[in-house]
């Protein structure tokens, strides 16, 4: 039970403390600087959105794998 509480509190803290991510490569940075500040923020948000999908899929598969191994 204590490990479960530690994991939940760690996840909660990591969601509450957000560090702004800059996920632009050098080509995207140059393009964004030419487009302007608002477009650069939109481009950065889009890149982060596209990166989140594979992490969520892999996390879901890992969770299901962990759950099936735990029940044995």
PDB file of N, CA, C and O in Angstrom, chain B, residues numbered from 101:
ATOM      1  N   UNK B 101       0.826  -1.199   0.000  1.00  0.00           N
ATOM      2  CA  UNK B 101       0.000   0.000   0.000  1.00  0.00           C
ATOM      3  C   UNK B 101       0.873   1.269   0.000  1.00  0.00           C
ATOM      4  O   UNK B 101       0.538   2.279  -0.619  1.00  0.00           O
ATOM      5  N   UNK B 102       1.995   1.176   0.712  1.00  0.00           N
ATOM      6  CA  UNK B 102       2.868   2.342   0.798  1.00  0.00           C
ATOM      7  C   UNK B 102       3.490   2.656  -0.562  1.00  0.00           C
ATOM      8  O   UNK B 102       3.616   3.823  -0.935  1.00  0.00           O
ATOM      9  N   UNK B 103       3.882   1.608  -1.307  1.00  0.00           N
ATOM     10  CA  UNK B 103       4.452   1.829  -2.641  1.00  0.00           C
ATOM     11  C   UNK B 103       3.431   2.463  -3.564  1.00  0.00           C
ATOM     12  O   UNK B 103       3.762   3.347  -4.352  1.00  0.00           O
ATOM     13  N   UNK B 104       2.197   2.015  -3.467  1.00  0.00           N
ATOM     14  CA  UNK B 104       1.122   2.579  -4.282  1.00  0.00           C
ATOM     15  C   UNK B 104       0.946   4.060  -3.975  1.00  0.00           C
ATOM     16  O   UNK B 104       0.792   4.866  -4.893  1.00  0.00           O
ATOM     17  N   UNK B 105       0.966   4.425  -2.711  1.00  0.00           N
ATOM     18  CA  UNK B 105       0.826   5.816  -2.302  1.00  0.00           C
ATOM     19  C   UNK B 105       2.005   6.655  -2.800  1.00  0.00           C
ATOM     20  O   UNK B 105       1.815   7.798  -3.216  1.00  0.00           O
ATOM     21  N   UNK B 106       3.203   6.106  -2.764  1.00  0.00           N
ATOM     22  CA  UNK B 106       4.374   6.818  -3.259  1.00  0.00           C
ATOM     23  C   UNK B 106       4.288   7.057  -4.758  1.00  0.00           C
ATOM     24  O   UNK B 106       4.626   8.140  -5.234  1.00  0.00           O
ATOM     25  N   UNK B 107       3.838   6.057  -5.506  1.00  0.00           N
ATOM     26  CA  UNK B 107       3.724   6.194  -6.955  1.00  0.00           C
ATOM     27  C   UNK B 107       2.669   7.230  -7.309  1.00  0.00           C
ATOM     28  O   UNK B 107       2.890   8.069  -8.181  1.00  0.00           O
ATOM     29  N   UNK B 108       1.525   7.176  -6.639  1.00  0.00           N
ATOM     30  CA  UNK B 108       0.453   8.134  -6.922  1.00  0.00           C
ATOM     31  C   UNK B 108       0.891   9.552  -6.577  1.00  0.00           C
ATOM     32  O   UNK B 108       0.618  10.483  -7.335  1.00  0.00           O
ATOM     33  N   UNK B 109       1.561   9.729  -5.452  1.00  0.00           N
ATOM     34  CA  UNK B 109       2.010  11.074  -5.082  1.00  0.00           C
ATOM     35  C   UNK B 109       3.105  11.575  -6.031  1.00  0.00           C
ATOM     36  O   UNK B 109       3.148  12.767  -6.334  1.00  0.00           O
ATOM     37  N   UNK B 110       3.980  10.698  -6.500  1.00  0.00           N
ATOM     38  CA  UNK B 110       5.002  11.100  -7.462  1.00  0.00           C
ATOM     39  C   UNK B 110       4.363  11.527  -8.782  1.00  0.00           C
ATOM     40  O   UNK B 110       4.771  12.529  -9.369  1.00  0.00           O
ATOM     41  N   UNK B 111       3.369  10.779  -9.253  1.00  0.00           N
ATOM     42  CA  UNK B 111       2.670  11.152 -10.475  1.00  0.00           C
ATOM     43  C   UNK B 111       1.928  12.480 -10.315  1.00  0.00           C
ATOM     44  O   UNK B 111       1.935  13.311 -11.223  1.00  0.00           O
ATOM     45  N   UNK B 112       1.301  12.673  -9.182  1.00  0.00           N
ATOM     46  CA  UNK B 112       0.580  13.911  -8.917  1.00  0.00           C
ATOM     47  C   UNK B 112       1.525  15.109  -8.922  1.00  0.00           C
ATOM     48  O   UNK B 112       1.214  16.145  -9.509  1.00  0.00           O
ATOM     49  N   UNK B 113       2.660  14.971  -8.278  1.00  0.00           N
ATOM     50  CA  UNK B 113       3.638  16.057  -8.240  1.00  0.00           C
ATOM     51  C   UNK B 113       4.182  16.332  -9.640  1.00  0.00           C
ATOM     52  O   UNK B 113       4.377  17.489 -10.015  1.00  0.00           O
ATOM     53  N   UNK B 114       4.428  15.268 -10.419  1.00  0.00           N
ATOM     54  CA  UNK B 114       4.970  15.481 -11.761  1.00  0.00           C
ATOM     55  C   UNK B 114       3.958  16.155 -12.674  1.00  0.00           C
ATOM     56  O   UNK B 114       4.347  16.883 -13.587  1.00  0.00           O
ATOM     57  N   UNK B 115       2.664  15.927 -12.449  1.00  0.00           N
ATOM     58  CA  UNK B 115       1.656  16.609 -13.246  1.00  0.00           C
ATOM     59  C   UNK B 115       1.468  18.061 -12.806  1.00  0.00           C
ATOM     60  O   UNK B 115       1.139  18.920 -13.624  1.00  0.00           O
ATOM     61  N   UNK B 116       1.672  18.334 -11.535  1.00  0.00           N
ATOM     62  CA  UNK B 116       1.487  19.694 -11.037  1.00  0.00           C
ATOM     63  C   UNK B 116       2.662  20.601 -11.375  1.00  0.00           C
ATOM     64  O   UNK B 116       2.487  21.800 -11.591  1.00  0.00           O
ATOM     65  N   UNK B 117       3.847  20.032 -11.420  1.00  0.00           N
ATOM     66  CA  UNK B 117       5.042  20.807 -11.752  1.00  0.00           C
ATOM     67  C   UNK B 117       5.311  20.613 -13.232  1.00  0.00           C
ATOM     68  O   UNK B 117       5.804  19.568 -13.655  1.00  0.00           O
ATOM     69  N   UNK B 118       4.989  21.614 -14.000  1.00  0.00           N
ATOM     70  CA  UNK B 118       5.171  21.511 -15.441  1.00  0.00           C
ATOM     71  C   UNK B 118       6.326  22.399 -15.876  1.00  0.00           C
ATOM     72  O   UNK B 118       6.376  23.589 -15.564  1.00  0.00           O
ATOM     73  N   UNK B 119       7.229  21.801 -16.587  1.00  0.00           N
ATOM     74  CA  UNK B 119       8.357  22.525 -17.157  1.00  0.00           C
ATOM     75  C   UNK B 119       8.052  22.742 -18.627  1.00  0.00           C
ATOM     76  O   UNK B 119       7.785  21.777 -19.344  1.00  0.00           O
ATOM     77  N   UNK B 120       8.084  23.964 -19.088  1.00  0.00           N
ATOM     78  CA  UNK B 120       7.786  24.172 -20.505  1.00  0.00           C
ATOM     79  C   UNK B 120       8.814  23.463 -21.382  1.00  0.00           C
ATOM     80  O   UNK B 120      10.022  23.602 -21.189  1.00  0.00           O
ATOM     81  N   UNK B 121       8.315  22.714 -22.334  1.00  0.00           N
ATOM     82  CA  UNK B 121       9.196  21.961 -23.210  1.00  0.00           C
ATOM     83  C   UNK B 121       9.379  22.674 -24.534  1.00  0.00           C
ATOM     84  O   UNK B 121       8.425  23.206 -25.101  1.00  0.00           O
ATOM     85  N   UNK B 122      10.592  22.682 -25.018  1.00  0.00           N
ATOM     86  CA  UNK B 122      10.890  23.255 -26.314  1.00  0.00           C
ATOM     87  C   UNK B 122      11.324  22.098 -27.201  1.00  0.00           C
ATOM     88  O   UNK B 122      12.454  21.621 -27.108  1.00  0.00           O
ATOM     89  N   UNK B 123      10.416  21.654 -28.061  1.00  0.00           N
ATOM     90  CA  UNK B 123      10.640  20.430 -28.826  1.00  0.00           C
ATOM     91  C   UNK B 123      10.917  20.724 -30.286  1.00  0.00           C
ATOM     92  O   UNK B 123      10.481  19.974 -31.159  1.00  0.00           O
ATOM     93  N   UNK B 124      11.616  21.772 -30.562  1.00  0.00           N
ATOM     94  CA  UNK B 124      11.862  22.121 -31.950  1.00  0.00           C
ATOM     95  C   UNK B 124      13.289  21.769 -32.339  1.00  0.00           C
ATOM     96  O   UNK B 124      14.244  22.029 -31.606  1.00  0.00           O
ATOM     97  N   UNK B 125      13.400  21.169 -33.520  1.00  0.00           N
ATOM     98  CA  UNK B 125      14.731  20.929 -34.068  1.00  0.00           C
ATOM     99  C   UNK B 125      15.235  22.245 -34.667  1.00  0.00           C
ATOM    100  O   UNK B 125      14.527  23.252 -34.646  1.00  0.00           O
ATOM    101  N   UNK B 126      16.431  22.233 -35.187  1.00  0.00           N
ATOM    102  CA  UNK B 126      17.003  23.482 -35.702  1.00  0.00           C
ATOM    103  C   UNK B 126      16.235  24.000 -36.916  1.00  0.00           C
ATOM    104  O   UNK B 126      16.083  25.211 -37.073  1.00  0.00           O
ATOM    105  N   UNK B 127      15.757  23.122 -37.762  1.00  0.00           N
ATOM    106  CA  UNK B 127      14.992  23.557 -38.937  1.00  0.00           C
ATOM    107  C   UNK B 127      13.651  24.149 -38.512  1.00  0.00           C
ATOM    108  O   UNK B 127      13.227  25.179 -39.035  1.00  0.00           O
ATOM    109  N   UNK B 128      12.992  23.496 -37.567  1.00  0.00           N
ATOM    110  CA  UNK B 128      11.704  24.009 -37.085  1.00  0.00           C
ATOM    111  C   UNK B 128      11.874  25.341 -36.364  1.00  0.00           C
ATOM    112  O   UNK B 128      11.023  26.223 -36.484  1.00  0.00           O
ATOM    113  N   UNK B 129      12.965  25.494 -35.618  1.00  0.00           N
ATOM    114  CA  UNK B 129      13.225  26.748 -34.922  1.00  0.00           C
ATOM    115  C   UNK B 129      13.409  27.893 -35.911  1.00  0.00           C
ATOM    116  O   UNK B 129      12.875  28.984 -35.711  1.00  0.00           O
ATOM    117  N   UNK B 130      14.163  27.646 -36.977  1.00  0.00           N
ATOM    118  CA  UNK B 130      14.379  28.678 -37.980  1.00  0.00           C
ATOM    119  C   UNK B 130      13.068  29.049 -38.669  1.00  0.00           C
ATOM    120  O   UNK B 130      12.792  30.227 -38.892  1.00  0.00           O
ATOM    121  N   UNK B 131      12.268  28.049 -39.003  1.00  0.00           N
ATOM    122  CA  UNK B 131      10.974  28.304 -39.639  1.00  0.00           C
ATOM    123  C   UNK B 131      10.050  29.066 -38.702  1.00  0.00           C
ATOM    124  O   UNK B 131       9.366  29.998 -39.124  1.00  0.00           O
ATOM    125  N   UNK B 132      10.029  28.677 -37.443  1.00  0.00           N
ATOM    126  CA  UNK B 132       9.159  29.332 -36.470  1.00  0.00           C
ATOM    127  C   UNK B 132       9.578  30.777 -36.238  1.00  0.00           C
ATOM    128  O   UNK B 132       8.726  31.644 -36.043  1.00  0.00           O
ATOM    129  N   UNK B 133      10.881  31.045 -36.255  1.00  0.00           N
ATOM    130  CA  UNK B 133      11.329  32.426 -36.047  1.00  0.00           C
ATOM    131  C   UNK B 133      10.927  33.318 -37.212  1.00  0.00           C
ATOM    132  O   UNK B 133      10.724  34.520 -37.039  1.00  0.00           O
ATOM    133  N   UNK B 134      10.812  32.738 -38.387  1.00  0.00           N
ATOM    134  CA  UNK B 134      10.380  33.515 -39.548  1.00  0.00           C
ATOM    135  C   UNK B 134       8.869  33.750 -39.535  1.00  0.00           C
ATOM    136  O   UNK B 134       8.393  34.745 -40.082  1.00  0.00           O
ATOM    137  N   UNK B 135       8.117  32.847 -38.919  1.00  0.00           N
ATOM    138  CA  UNK B 135       6.658  32.959 -38.912  1.00  0.00           C
ATOM    139  C   UNK B 135       6.144  33.956 -37.880  1.00  0.00           C
ATOM    140  O   UNK B 135       5.099  34.572 -38.089  1.00  0.00           O
ATOM    141  N   UNK B 136       6.847  34.122 -36.792  1.00  0.00           N
ATOM    142  CA  UNK B 136       6.409  35.023 -35.732  1.00  0.00           C
ATOM    143  C   UNK B 136       6.176  34.265 -34.439  1.00  0.00           C
ATOM    144  O   UNK B 136       6.233  33.036 -34.407  1.00  0.00           O
ATOM    145  N   UNK B 137       5.912  35.010 -33.372  1.00  0.00           N
ATOM    146  CA  UNK B 137       5.819  34.418 -32.039  1.00  0.00           C
ATOM    147  C   UNK B 137       4.606  33.515 -31.856  1.00  0.00           C
ATOM    148  O   UNK B 137       4.737  32.421 -31.307  1.00  0.00           O
ATOM    149  N   UNK B 138       3.445  33.940 -32.299  1.00  0.00           N
ATOM    150  CA  UNK B 138       2.241  33.122 -32.114  1.00  0.00           C
ATOM    151  C   UNK B 138       2.316  31.822 -32.915  1.00  0.00           C
ATOM    152  O   UNK B 138       1.947  30.758 -32.418  1.00  0.00           O
ATOM    153  N   UNK B 139       2.785  31.912 -34.132  1.00  0.00           N
ATOM    154  CA  UNK B 139       2.923  30.703 -34.951  1.00  0.00           C
ATOM    155  C   UNK B 139       3.975  29.761 -34.366  1.00  0.00           C
ATOM    156  O   UNK B 139       3.832  28.542 -34.454  1.00  0.00           O
ATOM    157  N   UNK B 140       5.024  30.319 -33.772  1.00  0.00           N
ATOM    158  CA  UNK B 140       6.068  29.493 -33.154  1.00  0.00           C
ATOM    159  C   UNK B 140       5.500  28.722 -31.969  1.00  0.00           C
ATOM    160  O   UNK B 140       5.821  27.549 -31.782  1.00  0.00           O
ATOM    161  N   UNK B 141       4.662  29.367 -31.172  1.00  0.00           N
ATOM    162  CA  UNK B 141       4.027  28.667 -30.050  1.00  0.00           C
ATOM    163  C   UNK B 141       3.113  27.562 -30.549  1.00  0.00           C
ATOM    164  O   UNK B 141       3.075  26.474 -29.975  1.00  0.00           O
ATOM    165  N   UNK B 142       2.377  27.839 -31.614  1.00  0.00           N
ATOM    166  CA  UNK B 142       1.501  26.825 -32.182  1.00  0.00           C
ATOM    167  C   UNK B 142       2.280  25.645 -32.742  1.00  0.00           C
ATOM    168  O   UNK B 142       1.885  24.493 -32.565  1.00  0.00           O
ATOM    169  N   UNK B 143       3.385  25.933 -33.415  1.00  0.00           N
ATOM    170  CA  UNK B 143       4.225  24.873 -33.955  1.00  0.00           C
ATOM    171  C   UNK B 143       4.822  24.034 -32.835  1.00  0.00           C
ATOM    172  O   UNK B 143       4.865  22.808 -32.934  1.00  0.00           O
ATOM    173  N   UNK B 144       5.278  24.675 -31.783  1.00  0.00           N
ATOM    174  CA  UNK B 144       5.842  23.964 -30.645  1.00  0.00           C
ATOM    175  C   UNK B 144       4.783  23.095 -29.972  1.00  0.00           C
ATOM    176  O   UNK B 144       5.064  21.956 -29.600  1.00  0.00           O
ATOM    177  N   UNK B 145       3.583  23.617 -29.813  1.00  0.00           N
ATOM    178  CA  UNK B 145       2.495  22.834 -29.226  1.00  0.00           C
ATOM    179  C   UNK B 145       2.136  21.637 -30.084  1.00  0.00           C
ATOM    180  O   UNK B 145       1.864  20.555 -29.563  1.00  0.00           O
ATOM    181  N   UNK B 146       2.133  21.824 -31.394  1.00  0.00           N
ATOM    182  CA  UNK B 146       1.848  20.714 -32.296  1.00  0.00           C
ATOM    183  C   UNK B 146       2.890  19.622 -32.224  1.00  0.00           C
ATOM    184  O   UNK B 146       2.554  18.438 -32.266  1.00  0.00           O
ATOM    185  N   UNK B 147       4.150  20.001 -32.116  1.00  0.00           N
ATOM    186  CA  UNK B 147       5.229  19.020 -32.001  1.00  0.00           C
ATOM    187  C   UNK B 147       5.078  18.226 -30.701  1.00  0.00           C
ATOM    188  O   UNK B 147       5.218  17.003 -30.698  1.00  0.00           O
ATOM    189  N   UNK B 148       4.795  18.918 -29.607  1.00  0.00           N
ATOM    190  CA  UNK B 148       4.613  18.222 -28.333  1.00  0.00           C
ATOM    191  C   UNK B 148       3.399  17.302 -28.364  1.00  0.00           C
ATOM    192  O   UNK B 148       3.420  16.227 -27.765  1.00  0.00           O
ATOM    193  N   UNK B 149       2.348  17.714 -29.054  1.00  0.00           N
ATOM    194  CA  UNK B 149       1.147  16.887 -29.192  1.00  0.00           C
ATOM    195  C   UNK B 149       1.468  15.611 -29.969  1.00  0.00           C
ATOM    196  O   UNK B 149       1.023  14.526 -29.594  1.00  0.00           O
ATOM    197  N   UNK B 150       2.234  15.738 -31.041  1.00  0.00           N
ATOM    198  CA  UNK B 150       2.598  14.568 -31.831  1.00  0.00           C
ATOM    199  C   UNK B 150       3.534  13.628 -31.073  1.00  0.00           C
ATOM    200  O   UNK B 150       3.501  12.417 -31.293  1.00  0.00           O
ATOM    201  N   UNK B 151       4.352  14.160 -30.199  1.00  0.00           N
ATOM    202  CA  UNK B 151       5.266  13.329 -29.411  1.00  0.00           C
ATOM    203  C   UNK B 151       4.509  12.577 -28.322  1.00  0.00           C
ATOM    204  O   UNK B 151       4.906  11.472 -27.950  1.00  0.00           O
ATOM    205  N   UNK B 152       3.433  13.152 -27.807  1.00  0.00           N
ATOM    206  CA  UNK B 152       2.706  12.542 -26.697  1.00  0.00           C
ATOM    207  C   UNK B 152       2.012  11.246 -27.101  1.00  0.00           C
ATOM    208  O   UNK B 152       1.915  10.329 -26.284  1.00  0.00           O
ATOM    209  N   UNK B 153       1.533  11.146 -28.322  1.00  0.00           N
ATOM    210  CA  UNK B 153       0.778   9.963 -28.746  1.00  0.00           C
ATOM    211  C   UNK B 153       1.596   8.670 -28.637  1.00  0.00           C
ATOM    212  O   UNK B 153       1.095   7.710 -28.050  1.00  0.00           O
ATOM    213  N   UNK B 154       2.817   8.586 -29.165  1.00  0.00           N
ATOM    214  CA  UNK B 154       3.575   7.335 -29.011  1.00  0.00           C
ATOM    215  C   UNK B 154       3.883   6.991 -27.556  1.00  0.00           C
ATOM    216  O   UNK B 154       3.881   5.820 -27.175  1.00  0.00           O
ATOM    217  N   UNK B 155       4.148   8.020 -26.743  1.00  0.00           N
ATOM    218  CA  UNK B 155       4.410   7.751 -25.331  1.00  0.00           C
ATOM    219  C   UNK B 155       3.180   7.175 -24.639  1.00  0.00           C
ATOM    220  O   UNK B 155       3.302   6.266 -23.818  1.00  0.00           O
ATOM    221  N   UNK B 156       2.008   7.691 -24.959  1.00  0.00           N
ATOM    222  CA  UNK B 156       0.787   7.157 -24.368  1.00  0.00           C
ATOM    223  C   UNK B 156       0.531   5.721 -24.818  1.00  0.00           C
ATOM    224  O   UNK B 156       0.123   4.884 -24.014  1.00  0.00           O
ATOM    225  N   UNK B 157       0.765   5.436 -26.079  1.00  0.00           N
ATOM    226  CA  UNK B 157       0.551   4.075 -26.585  1.00  0.00           C
ATOM    227  C   UNK B 157       1.515   3.093 -25.921  1.00  0.00           C
ATOM    228  O   UNK B 157       1.104   2.025 -25.468  1.00  0.00           O
ATOM    229  N   UNK B 158       2.788   3.455 -25.864  1.00  0.00           N
ATOM    230  CA  UNK B 158       3.777   2.574 -25.229  1.00  0.00           C
ATOM    231  C   UNK B 158       3.488   2.435 -23.735  1.00  0.00           C
ATOM    232  O   UNK B 158       3.642   1.348 -23.176  1.00  0.00           O
ATOM    233  N   UNK B 159       3.080   3.499 -23.096  1.00  0.00           N
ATOM    234  CA  UNK B 159       2.724   3.430 -21.682  1.00  0.00           C
ATOM    235  C   UNK B 159       1.541   2.515 -21.430  1.00  0.00           C
ATOM    236  O   UNK B 159       1.535   1.765 -20.453  1.00  0.00           O
ATOM    237  N   UNK B 160       0.537   2.565 -22.297  1.00  0.00           N
ATOM    238  CA  UNK B 160      -0.634   1.703 -22.162  1.00  0.00           C
ATOM    239  C   UNK B 160      -0.248   0.237 -22.350  1.00  0.00           C
ATOM    240  O   UNK B 160      -0.689  -0.626 -21.591  1.00  0.00           O
ATOM    241  N   UNK B 161       0.570  -0.040 -23.355  1.00  0.00           N
ATOM    242  CA  UNK B 161       1.012  -1.419 -23.587  1.00  0.00           C
ATOM    243  C   UNK B 161       1.842  -1.916 -22.404  1.00  0.00           C
ATOM    244  O   UNK B 161       1.680  -3.054 -21.961  1.00  0.00           O
ATOM    245  N   UNK B 162       2.728  -1.064 -21.896  1.00  0.00           N
ATOM    246  CA  UNK B 162       3.534  -1.443 -20.733  1.00  0.00           C
ATOM    247  C   UNK B 162       2.686  -1.692 -19.500  1.00  0.00           C
ATOM    248  O   UNK B 162       2.955  -2.621 -18.739  1.00  0.00           O
ATOM    249  N   UNK B 163       1.674  -0.879 -19.297  1.00  0.00           N
ATOM    250  CA  UNK B 163       0.785  -1.066 -18.148  1.00  0.00           C
ATOM    251  C   UNK B 163       0.021  -2.380 -18.258  1.00  0.00           C
ATOM    252  O   UNK B 163      -0.088  -3.123 -17.283  1.00  0.00           O
ATOM    253  N   UNK B 164      -0.510  -2.668 -19.453  1.00  0.00           N
ATOM    254  CA  UNK B 164      -1.249  -3.923 -19.642  1.00  0.00           C
ATOM    255  C   UNK B 164      -0.326  -5.126 -19.461  1.00  0.00           C
ATOM    256  O   UNK B 164      -0.741  -6.145 -18.909  1.00  0.00           O
ATOM    257  N   UNK B 165       0.919  -5.018 -19.919  1.00  0.00           N
ATOM    258  CA  UNK B 165       1.886  -6.094 -19.750  1.00  0.00           C
ATOM    259  C   UNK B 165       2.191  -6.300 -18.269  1.00  0.00           C
ATOM    260  O   UNK B 165       2.211  -7.430 -17.781  1.00  0.00           O
ATOM    261  N   UNK B 166       2.425  -5.216 -17.570  1.00  0.00           N
ATOM    262  CA  UNK B 166       2.693  -5.296 -16.132  1.00  0.00           C
ATOM    263  C   UNK B 166       1.504  -5.885 -15.393  1.00  0.00           C
ATOM    264  O   UNK B 166       1.671  -6.700 -14.486  1.00  0.00           O
ATOM    265  N   UNK B 167       0.308  -5.473 -15.782  1.00  0.00           N
ATOM    266  CA  UNK B 167      -0.897  -5.962 -15.129  1.00  0.00           C
ATOM    267  C   UNK B 167      -1.094  -7.469 -15.365  1.00  0.00           C
ATOM    268  O   UNK B 167      -1.485  -8.189 -14.446  1.00  0.00           O
ATOM    269  N   UNK B 168      -0.827  -7.948 -16.586  1.00  0.00           N
ATOM    270  CA  UNK B 168      -0.998  -9.368 -16.862  1.00  0.00           C
ATOM    271  C   UNK B 168       0.060 -10.216 -16.148  1.00  0.00           C
ATOM    272  O   UNK B 168      -0.237 -11.329 -15.712  1.00  0.00           O
ATOM    273  N   UNK B 169       1.287  -9.704 -16.023  1.00  0.00           N
ATOM    274  CA  UNK B 169       2.314 -10.441 -15.308  1.00  0.00           C
ATOM    275  C   UNK B 169       2.073 -10.433 -13.802  1.00  0.00           C
ATOM    276  O   UNK B 169       2.491 -11.362 -13.110  1.00  0.00           O
ATOM    277  N   UNK B 170       1.435  -9.444 -13.302  1.00  0.00           N
ATOM    278  CA  UNK B 170       1.172  -9.316 -11.881  1.00  0.00           C
ATOM    279  C   UNK B 170       0.096 -10.298 -11.427  1.00  0.00           C
ATOM    280  O   UNK B 170       0.126 -10.756 -10.284  1.00  0.00           O
ATOM    281  N   UNK B 171      -0.855 -10.630 -12.304  1.00  0.00           N
ATOM    282  CA  UNK B 171      -1.966 -11.504 -11.947  1.00  0.00           C
ATOM    283  C   UNK B 171      -1.558 -12.969 -11.893  1.00  0.00           C
ATOM    284  O   UNK B 171      -2.269 -13.779 -11.298  1.00  0.00           O
ATOM    285  N   UNK B 172      -0.417 -13.335 -12.506  1.00  0.00           N
ATOM    286  CA  UNK B 172       0.013 -14.742 -12.525  1.00  0.00           C
ATOM    287  C   UNK B 172       0.430 -15.245 -11.186  1.00  0.00           C
ATOM    288  O   UNK B 172       0.814 -16.408 -11.056  1.00  0.00           O
TER     289      UNK B 172
END
